[in-house]
Amino acid sequence: MEIALNGSNWQTEADFIEGVLAGVQAPSWHGRNYNALRDSLVVGGINGIEPPYDFILRMPTSPTSEVEDAVRYFMDRVSDWRAEGAALSARLA
């Protein structure tokens, strides 16, 4: 499923992660870190929207370095998870 994330209000890594969680309709108890994201995005069975995921990330106009780093890290993890056979992708809009 295509999941468009609008990062216009992202100022921190936490904002970015919250955006990803909202995009997949994660439950309120979902962990706010990349290990928890891996579990729900790769393994599945946790979020309101299940894989496959096609994330389309729209960066803020003037992103903070923290947001840039978080998005880059997420994109790298998505690449790693795809190599493990996960049904997900991510790209910048």
C-alpha positions, 0 to 999 in steps of 0.5 A: 500500500502506498503511504505518503508521509508529509514531513512539513512539520518534522523537526526531530527524529521523534517527529519523523518516527511518529509520522511513520507510525501514523502512516501505518496506523500503529497502535498507541503502545507501539515502540518509538524506535527502529527495532520496533519499526522493524518488527511491525513493518517486516514481520507484520501483524501489528499495524492497522495497515499491513505490508506491503508498504510503499513509503513516499516521504515528503521532506520539510522545506528546510529540514533540520539535520536531525530529520535529514539523518533520520530519513537517511537512516530509515531509507537505509533500514528499508533497503536492509529489510528489503534484502531480508525479503520484506515487502516494503520500499521508501522513496523521496517525493 
